[in-house]
Amino acid sequence: WLAALPPKLIKRTSIIAKLRQLYQNIIDDACYYMRKNCVEPVTTVNNNICQSSFRILDSYFFKYRDTEIKIIEESEIDELEAMVQQLAAYALTWSVACTTNADGRKRMDAFMRNKFVESGIDFPKERTIYDWSFDTKEKAWKLWLDTIPEYSCDTKLNYSEIVVPTDDSVRMKSLMKLLLCNNKHVLTPGPTGTGKTVNIQQLLSAEVPEEIQFLAMTFSAQTSANQTQDYLDDKFQKRRKGVYGPPVGNRFVIFVDDLNMPKKE
């Protein structure tokens, strides 16, 4: 993974050394502790949750690649180096430490805080590690509800249309937006009635860049592979022989609700 980072980050050996030291110090111990002491509602494997932390970091590092429009300055790499440990702590929190239940999160909170102290990472002492988001513009930790404008209820909406932001909904949408805007796949598991569908639809319809268009599908027990392919084929435009896609200049995000419903064919 380190070898696949943007070239200017690879040249900055101090950034590579910090990341390597952090992961060597934390990742194996965190996975072992989580497996021994916590329960996962949806079972994961160590390779996958490690890759999940890399994907979160990749999403932050992507903008540090040179393009035809912009050449990355050394001062920008300096700014990144000053906050790379905090970004790694954030990525580890929302990969290795987040797949467990509420009791497990209390244990992982204490464990990860000790690891962050050992690694010299500056992390707020109040609340839990799950209550904080790292703001790259201000280079500071913020509570989740402080990252969005103050909520005011639209009096014209019906009662059933009102969605009040909570810590859970804000952090779910924030992580999804970060990953989706950087071409990463996202799976959102959770109990029925916790607002997954409502919040994802709200995110995709109003809170992502204009070039992202979304296709919504709801699977049922009767959904077949052919039905799914027919639905997608109707939405795609033909570019050339054998190549289909969204309108030029746009990207499609395909949102599949109730992914686990269809029976295996």
KOLGUKE-943799 format. One record per residue: residue in one letter; x, y, z of N, C-alpha, C, CB in turn. Coordinates in pm, whole numbers, padded with zeros to 5 digits, always signed. Each point is the difference from the previous one (the first is absolute). Glycine has a CB too. Layout:
BEGIN
aXYZXYZXYZXYZ/...
//
This chain:
BEGIN
w+00083-00121+00000-00083+00121+00000+00086+00125+00000-00180-00124+00122/l+00285+00127-00041+00087+00118+00006+00061+00030-00136+00049-00051+00240/a-00018-00054-00315+00062+00018-00132-00098+00058-00102+00152-00191+00050/a-00283+00187-00019-00101+00050-00093-00047+00142+00035-00073-00237-00037/l+00134+00299+00136-00039+00137+00037+00045+00099-00108+00016-00060+00245/p-00072+00182-00245+00045+00100-00097+00152+00019+00004-00222+00116+00022/p+00286-00101-00138+00148+00007-00007+00063+00101+00095-00021-00068-00234/k-00042+00186+00251+00061+00101+00086-00008-00038+00148-00061+00173-00169/l-00035-00259+00205-00004-00051+00137+00108-00105+00021-00247+00047+00012/i+00269-00129-00114+00104-00103+00011+00138+00064+00014-00141-00158-00137/k+00162+00269+00066+00130+00069+00008+00023+00057+00141-00016+00057-00245/r-00094-00021+00313+00013+00055+00136+00012-00119+00097-00137+00212-00059/t+00258-00256+00082+00024-00124+00077-00050+00011+00144+00198-00044-00144/s-00205+00165+00197-00046+00015+00139-00148-00037+00013+00171+00182+00036/i-00251-00152-00139-00142-00038+00002-00014-00152-00005-00063+00217-00113/i+00140-00279+00023-00004-00146-00013+00043-00066+00131+00049+00019-00248/a+00055+00035+00312+00049-00057+00126-00105+00012+00110+00234+00059-00066/k-00305+00054+00072-00105+00018+00102-00113-00100-00020+00057+00244+00015/l-00100-00260-00140-00109-00093-00027+00040-00143+00031-00084+00155-00177/r+00206-00192+00135+00045-00138+00025+00009-00027+00150+00129+00002-00217/q-00075+00093+00293+00015-00019+00144-00137-00010+00069+00219+00126-00008/l-00311-00039-00034-00134-00001+00060-00069-00133-00022-00016+00247-00036/y+00017-00294-00087-00069-00126-00030+00068-00120+00065-00076+00100-00216/q+00208-00097+00221+00070-00111+00067-00032-00002+00149+00184+00013-00170/n-00205+00105+00227-00025+00009+00143-00144-00032+00038+00179+00171+00010/i-00274-00146-00103-00141-00006+00036-00078-00113-00065+00012+00242+00030/i+00003-00264-00160-00099-00079-00075-00012-00144+00048+00049+00145-00194/d+00062-00216+00212-00007-00142+00041-00059-00013+00140+00198-00052-00145/d-00150+00138+00237-00048-00006+00138-00149+00033+00008+00229+00064+00082/a-00272+00035-00162-00141+00041+00002-00090-00111-00053+00069+00240-00029/c-00026-00304-00079-00079-00111-00056-00009-00115+00099+00071+00066-00233/y+00041-00100+00297+00002-00110+00097-00091+00031+00119+00236-00057-00070/y-00225+00181+00123-00082+00039+00115-00149-00004-00036+00188+00145+00085/m-00221-00093-00204-00140+00003-00042-00057-00142-00014+00042+00218-00120/r+00035-00309+00061-00046-00138-00018-00020-00071+00135+00120-00009-00222/k-00036+00038+00319-00005-00068+00130-00107+00057+00093+00242-00048-00026/n-00268+00178+00015-00081+00066+00103-00131+00062-00048+00212+00043+00112/c-00237-00044-00243-00117+00070-00053-00084-00091-00090+00128+00216+00013/v-00254-00178-00029-00092-00073-00087-00032+00088-00120-00099-00128+00196/e+00104+00068-00317-00033+00073-00122-00139-00041-00050+00246+00014-00060/p-00338+00081+00042-00131-00034-00057+00013-00060-00140-00102+00185+00135/v+00195-00132-00215+00030-00054-00133+00148-00038+00000-00182+00141-00115/t+00210-00269+00097+00137-00048+00013+00090+00055-00110-00087-00208+00107/t+00208+00249-00068+00101+00048-00095+00123-00088+00008-00087+00237+00020/v+00181-00214-00111+00131-00066+00008+00106+00109+00012-00080-00201-00137/n+00193+00165+00197+00104+00100+00029+00049+00073-00125+00067-00139+00193/n-00047+00063-00302+00049+00063-00123-00094+00110-00047+00111-00214-00064/n-00240+00187+00076-00098+00096-00050-00005+00127+00082-00131-00191-00085/i+00132+00178+00219-00008+00123+00081+00130+00080-00009-00161-00115+00157/c+00272+00046-00181+00127+00070-00024-00009+00078-00132+00129-00177+00130/q-00182+00112-00233-00018+00068-00129-00098+00117+00013+00048-00216-00119/s-00148+00202+00205-00096+00109+00019+00069+00126+00052-00180-00169+00046/s+00275+00151+00045+00074+00117+00051+00084+00062-00111+00006-00101+00231/f+00051+00015-00318+00079+00052-00113-00090+00080-00095+00159-00195+00019/r-00281+00146-00042-00091+00070-00092-00036+00139+00053-00092-00221-00075/i+00072+00231+00206-00030+00132+00059+00119+00094-00019-00155-00108+00171/l+00276+00057-00145+00119+00084-00019+00020+00034-00147+00105-00106+00202/d-00128+00009-00291+00011+00027-00144-00092+00115-00041+00058-00241-00041/s-00176+00246+00103-00096+00104-00034+00052+00139+00037-00185-00165+00033/y+00263+00172+00073+00063+00127+00039+00123+00030-00085-00085-00032+00233/f+00158-00073-00273+00127+00020-00072-00020+00023-00150+00110-00142+00170/f-00229+00108-00222-00022+00004-00145+00030+00138-00059-00174-00177+00028/k+00139+00283+00044+00018+00136-00055+00145+00044-00005-00225+00055+00087/y+00316-00139-00034+00142+00036-00003+00073-00059-00120-00006+00013+00248/r-00070-00056-00349+00060-00044-00126+00006+00119-00097-00087-00238+00035/d+00199+00251-00106+00011+00105-00101-00097-00027-00114+00242+00037+00061/t-00303+00069-00113-00087-00011-00117+00042+00105-00102-00193-00088+00142/e+00130+00085-00260+00030+00100-00102-00041+00140+00048-00031-00173-00179/i-00068+00177+00266-00053+00129+00046+00081+00053+00119-00228-00067-00080/k+00273-00023+00166+00065+00045+00124+00123-00084+00034-00222+00079+00083/i+00330-00010-00049+00122-00065+00048+00004+00018+00152+00126+00041-00221/i-00104-00149+00293+00001+00006+00148+00129+00067+00048-00144-00210+00013/e+00127+00311+00072+00116+00073+00055+00055-00073+00123-00095+00218-00085/e+00221-00191+00114+00063-00059+00119-00069+00045+00128+00219-00008-00122/s-00269+00132+00122-00068+00052+00120-00126-00081+00032+00090+00230-00050/e-00157-00281-00054-00119-00082+00020+00037-00135+00062-00112+00113-00195/i+00225-00169+00151+00048-00125+00060+00039+00023+00146+00081-00079-00227/d-00022+00197+00255+00034+00035+00139-00125+00002+00088+00197+00136-00082/e-00305-00075+00029-00125+00006+00076-00055-00140+00026-00050+00225-00102/l+00057-00311+00001-00048-00138+00016+00082-00073+00106-00076-00003-00240/e+00208+00021+00236+00086-00070+00096-00035+00038+00144+00183-00006-00172/a-00224+00133+00191-00034+00047+00135-00125-00067+00055+00105+00218-00056/m-00190-00273-00033-00125-00060+00049-00015-00147-00040-00104+00225-00011/v+00210-00288-00041-00014-00137-00049-00029-00099+00113+00157+00056-00186/q-00104-00030+00306-00027-00090+00112-00148+00007+00042+00238+00029+00078/q-00293+00092-00079-00141+00015+00036-00090-00067-00104+00053+00217+00117/l-00018-00205-00245-00078-00066-00105+00007-00152+00014+00043+00195-00153/a+00075-00246+00189+00014-00145+00020-00083-00046+00120+00232+00008-00099/a-00235+00072+00206-00082-00034+00117-00148-00003-00036+00173+00104+00150/y-00214-00007-00230-00140+00006-00047-00032-00123-00085+00006+00253+00004/a+00085-00289-00095-00022-00116-00088-00006-00129+00081+00117+00121-00187/l-00032-00136+00287+00000-00121+00082-00127-00008+00085+00252+00005+00006/t-00297+00109+00044-00124+00004+00079-00117-00053-00082+00088+00196+00131/w-00096-00152-00258-00116-00034-00083+00028-00119-00091-00069+00238+00007/s+00157-00326+00035+00021-00127-00071+00013-00111+00104+00115+00117-00196/v-00003-00122+00265+00025-00107+00097-00091+00011+00122+00237-00007-00078/a-00262+00130+00124-00067+00017+00129-00151+00016-00009+00208+00102+00079/c-00264-00097-00201-00142+00039-00011-00094-00115-00033+00079+00221-00071/t-00028-00341+00046-00088-00108-00049-00070-00075+00113+00150-00023-00196/t-00120+00055+00319-00057-00070+00114-00129+00068+00049+00231-00076+00066/n-00295+00018+00036-00124+00056+00054+00030+00107+00106-00119-00219-00046/a+00014+00268+00114+00017+00111+00095+00094-00036+00115-00230+00079-00059/d+00217-00201+00116+00090-00041+00109+00143-00012-00050-00190-00122+00110/g+00204+00066-00230+00134-00014-00057+00066+00134-00027-00072-00214-00101/r-00008+00312+00064+00056+00132-00027+00058+00065+00126-00165+00027-00187/k+00102-00054+00302+00056+00052+00125+00138-00059+00025-00232+00028+00095/r+00247-00159-00121+00130-00065+00020+00102+00051-00103-00116-00205+00092/m+00072+00216-00217+00092+00046-00105+00041+00145+00022-00105-00161-00160/d+00013+00240+00215+00032+00141+00030+00119+00007+00096-00242+00066-00036/a+00235-00142+00146+00109+00001+00098+00129-00054-00061-00167-00029+00185/f+00157-00080-00262+00118-00062-00059+00067+00094-00100-00104-00225+00031/m+00024+00283-00122+00057+00086-00104+00058+00128+00058-00163-00093-00163/r+00100+00146+00268+00056+00120+00064+00141-00027+00054-00233+00076+00060/n+00251-00193+00003+00134-00036+00050+00100-00010-00115-00105-00123+00193/k+00061+00063-00304+00088-00013-00116+00035+00137-00060-00102-00225-00047/f+00004+00315+00044+00027+00134-00053+00101+00075+00087-00233+00006-00098/v+00221-00023+00230+00096+00063+00092+00140-00057-00023-00183+00037+00170/e+00193-00170-00181+00130-00065-00027+00063+00052-00128-00080-00204+00119/s-00005+00232-00219+00051+00042-00131+00018+00151-00011-00112-00198-00099/g+00081+00270+00208+00021+00146+00000-00103+00076-00083+00240-00045+00032/i-00361-00012-00046-00105+00067-00079-00083+00089+00091-00007-00194-00162/d-00011+00318+00120-00079+00096+00076-00149-00029-00024+00184+00176-00016/f-00254-00219+00122-00143-00034-00014-00076+00058+00119+00055-00214-00129/p-00174+00272+00106-00077+00059+00112-00028-00104+00109-00105+00164-00161/k+00111-00120+00286-00022-00091+00113-00148-00014+00035+00226+00063+00087/e-00308+00033-00130-00143-00004+00034-00072-00103-00088+00008+00243+00071/r-00120-00291-00021-00090-00091-00071+00075-00125-00048-00139+00196-00072/t+00091-00256-00041+00066-00120-00052+00066+00033-00133-00169-00150+00117/i+00251+00055-00166+00067+00025-00128-00101+00009-00115+00204-00121+00086/y-00326+00067-00066-00100-00001-00106-00076+00133-00012-00023-00245+00036/d+00045+00334+00060-00072+00128+00000+00075+00111-00072-00102-00069+00214/w+00219+00038-00268+00085+00104-00057+00029-00022-00149+00102+00029+00225/s-00106+00081-00298+00038+00000-00142+00120+00093-00016-00241-00047-00076/f+00332+00013-00016+00116+00087-00021-00026+00092-00118+00156-00175+00096/d-00150+00305-00071-00023+00101-00103+00133+00036-00065-00202+00091+00124/t+00221-00127-00251+00129+00023-00066+00023+00148-00033-00014-00231-00094/k-00095+00308+00083+00018+00144-00029+00049+00075+00123-00181-00014-00173/e+00120-00015+00287+00040+00068+00124+00107-00077+00076-00228+00098+00013/k+00257-00221-00061+00101-00087+00063-00030-00019+00150+00173+00078-00169/a-00297-00111+00196-00043-00014+00140-00110-00106+00009+00059+00241+00048/w-00071-00300+00072-00107-00097+00026-00129+00077+00031+00167-00172+00087/k-00278+00123-00144-00130+00063+00023-00102-00106+00035+00056+00188-00159/l-00153-00152+00245-00113-00089+00024-00083-00009-00128-00004+00059+00249/w-00058-00175-00273-00069-00021-00127-00106+00106-00029+00042-00242+00029/l-00122+00277+00071-00108+00096-00025+00053+00141-00024-00150-00140+00141/d+00277+00164-00107+00062+00130-00028+00050+00010-00144+00065+00015+00240/t-00068-00127-00314+00049+00002-00138-00110+00037-00100+00168-00174+00063/i-00291+00189-00016-00112+00036-00089-00064+00130+00048-00042-00245-00054/p-00029+00316-00034-00071+00122+00043-00105-00034+00106+00037+00105-00227/e-00067-00009+00310-00101-00023+00106-00133-00037-00064+00117+00164+00154/y-00182-00266-00098-00124-00052-00060-00119+00088+00036+00093-00231+00010/s-00171+00263-00112-00128+00068+00025-00107-00074-00080+00113+00228+00039/c-00225-00255+00024-00104-00082-00061-00083+00083-00099-00009-00143+00208/d-00007+00091-00329-00083+00065-00101-00148-00025+00034+00182-00029-00178/t-00252+00136+00210-00139-00014+00046-00095-00045-00112+00046+00177+00168/k-00001-00173-00293-00086-00041-00113+00000-00152-00018+00046+00220-00112/l+00049-00288+00171+00010-00146-00018-00106-00074+00080+00245+00025-00040/n-00289-00138-00014-00086-00089+00078+00082-00064+00111-00148-00045-00201/y+00079-00001+00304+00070-00061+00114+00088-00117-00046-00190+00069+00152/s+00138-00150-00245+00073-00119-00045+00123+00034-00084-00215-00124+00004/e+00224+00250-00051+00113+00042-00085+00113+00065+00079-00161+00030-00186/i+00140-00007+00316+00101+00068+00081+00110-00099+00040-00175+00162+00087/v+00300-00127-00118+00115-00081+00040+00093+00087+00083-00018-00146-00209/v+00026+00117+00338+00084+00078+00092+00139-00064+00005-00202+00071+00138/p+00309+00004-00167+00135-00059+00002+00041-00042+00141+00061+00141-00198/t+00001-00256+00209+00057-00048+00126+00147-00032-00023-00224-00095+00077/d+00296+00063+00032+00140-00039-00015+00014-00115-00099+00046+00074+00236/d-00134-00175-00223+00009-00117-00086-00023+00034-00146-00077-00139+00190/s-00026+00218-00218-00032+00031-00140+00107+00090-00063-00244-00023+00052/v+00295+00118+00026+00102+00092-00054+00129-00075-00031-00101+00189+00131/r+00144-00277-00040+00127-00069-00028-00016-00104-00110+00069+00038+00238/m-00186-00102-00247-00021-00096-00109+00006+00072-00134-00141-00144+00150/k+00071+00258-00161-00001+00072-00127+00137+00059-00032-00242+00052+00036/s+00312-00006+00066+00133+00059-00022+00098-00104-00054-00044+00165+00184/l+00046-00283-00123+00089-00107-00047-00040-00048-00139+00040-00069+00238/m-00170+00054-00262-00046-00044-00132+00037+00101-00108-00189-00122+00109/k+00172+00249-00080+00032+00105-00098+00150-00001-00032-00193+00140+00085/l+00275-00151+00019+00145-00004-00020+00039-00116-00093+00034+00102+00228/l-00090-00220-00202+00036-00119-00077-00060+00004-00141+00012-00130+00214/l-00140+00165-00226-00064+00001-00132+00064+00102-00094-00213-00071+00109/c+00247+00187-00055+00061+00104-00085+00141-00038-00046-00136+00172+00121/n+00191-00276-00060+00134-00047-00039-00006-00142-00059+00100+00144+00180/n-00218-00177-00237-00017-00125-00075+00021-00126+00083+00073+00124-00201/k-00118-00122+00326+00009-00119+00086-00141-00057+00022+00210+00091+00115/h-00220-00223-00113-00128-00065+00028-00032+00008+00150+00034-00156-00197/v-00162+00163+00230-00040+00009+00141-00113-00100+00027+00067+00246+00008/l-00054-00321+00102-00108-00088+00048-00046+00053+00134+00093-00203-00123/t-00225+00224+00138-00054+00057+00124-00094-00099+00067+00021+00233-00095/p+00032-00319+00182-00087-00094+00072-00060+00064+00125+00139-00191-00087/g-00243+00130+00140-00060+00051+00123-00142-00050+00018+00144+00203-00017/p-00199-00192+00139-00135-00048+00026-00105+00077-00080+00074-00066+00229/t-00190+00005-00246-00112+00065-00070-00049+00122+00077-00068-00222-00097/g+00032+00327+00025-00062+00117+00063+00098+00097+00064-00192-00142+00039/t+00319+00137-00078+00098+00092+00059+00035+00116-00094+00093-00191+00130/g-00168+00203-00241+00017+00118-00086+00106-00014-00109-00072+00131+00192/k+00115-00252-00220+00105-00017-00102-00047+00051-00137+00089-00200+00126/t-00205+00150-00170-00050+00036-00134-00028+00149-00011-00100-00228-00021/v+00033+00285+00121-00036+00143-00003+00125+00087-00008-00208-00050+00133/n+00307+00018-00052+00121+00083+00002+00083-00015-00127+00002-00020+00248/i+00003-00101-00302+00076-00021-00124-00068+00073-00116+00081-00225+00084/q-00214+00218-00091-00072+00071-00107+00018+00151+00014-00168-00186-00012/q+00166+00234+00135+00021+00143+00025+00141+00042-00045-00161-00009+00196/l+00259-00074-00166+00139+00028-00039+00013+00004-00152+00083-00110+00210/l-00133+00006-00277+00019-00012-00145-00079+00102-00080+00042-00241+00035/s-00156+00284+00018-00083+00094-00076+00039+00146+00022-00184-00164+00016/a+00252+00196+00095+00022+00142+00030+00141+00036+00048-00237+00008+00053/e+00319-00105-00017+00124+00036+00069+00128-00049-00069-00131-00007+00208/v+00119-00044-00330+00119-00042-00074+00019+00093-00120-00030-00242+00073/p+00150+00246-00134+00022+00088-00116-00099-00028-00113+00241+00011+00061/e-00265+00092-00143-00101-00009-00105+00029-00108-00103-00042+00241+00033/e+00170-00272-00056+00032-00099-00104-00035-00142+00042+00182+00150-00077/i-00216-00169+00206-00039-00134+00046-00152-00015-00009+00200-00009+00155/q-00244-00085-00237-00141-00034-00011-00020-00137+00064-00029+00138-00213/f-00087-00159+00277-00018-00130+00064-00120-00076-00055+00104+00094+00205/l-00087-00225-00210-00106-00091-00039-00040-00078+00124+00084-00017-00241/a-00211+00018+00276-00045-00070+00120-00071-00129-00038-00023+00218+00122/m+00061-00326-00057-00065-00131-00021-00035-00057+00137+00128-00042-00217/t-00246-00018+00227-00038-00069+00124-00018-00147-00031-00112+00208+00093/f+00197-00290-00034-00009-00144-00025-00113-00060+00084+00248-00009-00050/s-00308-00096-00003-00098-00079+00075+00038-00147-00012-00184+00173-00041/a+00106-00259+00104+00029-00143-00006-00013-00055-00142-00080-00023+00235/q+00007+00096-00321-00024-00048-00137+00096+00061-00102-00238-00031+00062/t+00323+00123-00022+00090+00067-00095+00099-00100-00059-00024+00217+00129/s+00037-00213-00260+00094-00091-00067+00117+00078-00061-00189-00160-00049/a+00293+00088+00010+00116+00063-00063-00040+00065-00132+00152-00168+00110/n-00240+00103-00186-00043+00055-00130-00078+00130+00017-00007-00232-00092/q-00081+00236+00194-00075+00124+00027+00096+00114+00033-00197-00135+00083/t+00296+00105-00002+00098+00101+00041+00075+00052-00122+00024-00109+00225/q+00021+00018-00312+00074+00042-00118-00088+00080-00096+00146-00202+00024/d-00270+00161-00041-00092+00074-00088-00022+00142+00050-00113-00215-00060/y+00097+00229+00192-00022+00134+00058+00121+00090-00028-00145-00101+00182/l+00265+00047-00161+00121+00080-00020+00022+00031-00148+00099-00104+00205/d-00125+00005-00292+00018+00023-00144-00089+00113-00050+00059-00242-00028/d-00179+00254+00083-00092+00107-00040+00055+00138+00034-00190-00157+00032/k+00267+00165+00077+00048+00129+00050+00131+00045-00067-00110-00052+00217/f+00188-00043-00267+00130+00034-00058-00014+00046-00145+00110-00166+00154/q-00017+00251-00195+00007+00043-00139+00112-00075-00070-00091+00228+00060/k+00070-00256-00188+00104-00070-00077+00105+00100-00045-00167-00175-00078/r+00292+00148+00116+00111+00088-00041+00059-00048-00133+00052+00050+00243/r-00018-00176-00249+00049-00064-00121-00029-00149+00014+00184+00176-00038/k-00142-00256-00057-00034-00142+00002+00049-00066+00129+00011-00005-00250/g-00107-00050+00327+00035-00073+00122+00029+00088+00120+00088-00172-00145/v-00101+00305+00130+00030+00091+00112-00123+00085+00031+00245+00007-00063/y-00293-00016+00188-00118+00075+00043+00036+00078+00126-00158-00173-00100/g+00087+00284+00122+00030+00077+00120-00098+00115+00018+00239-00061-00024/p-00212+00148+00123-00088+00116+00024+00022+00106-00108+00005-00046+00249/p-00086+00152-00250+00025+00111-00094+00142+00053+00017-00244+00060+00005/v+00302-00013-00115+00139+00047+00002+00017+00111+00105+00024-00059-00246/g+00081+00046+00325+00028+00099+00105-00064-00031+00133+00017+00165-00178/n-00097-00272+00184-00066-00039+00125+00050-00136+00047-00202+00133-00065/r+00169-00163+00191+00029-00133+00057-00129-00055+00059+00242+00062+00050/f-00259-00192-00063-00115-00065+00062+00041-00062+00133-00100-00047-00227/v+00018+00068+00329+00011-00075+00126-00125-00087+00007+00138+00183+00120/i-00120-00313-00108-00113-00092+00004-00029-00035+00147+00057-00095-00232/f-00175+00135+00279-00041-00023+00139-00094-00120+00003+00025+00247+00058/v+00018-00355+00005-00081-00122+00010-00050-00015+00143+00133-00111-00186/d-00264+00121+00204-00060-00015+00133-00041-00147+00021-00083+00241-00005/d+00092-00289+00129-00034-00139+00034+00080-00098-00085-00229+00073+00066/l+00360-00054-00066+00090-00081-00082-00008-00148+00030+00150+00194-00011/n-00184-00230+00135+00002-00141+00042-00131-00074-00029+00160+00066+00176/m-00258+00001-00241-00132-00063-00016-00007-00110-00106-00093+00216+00071/p+00151-00198-00190-00022-00103-00104+00055-00136+00040+00009+00180-00172/k-00080-00284+00129+00052-00134+00025+00112-00028-00098-00223-00080+00086/k+00316-00003-00045+00118-00029-00082-00042-00080-00123+00148+00001+00206/e-00099+00042-00322-00035-00072-00125+00100-00110-00030-00107+00207-00089/
//
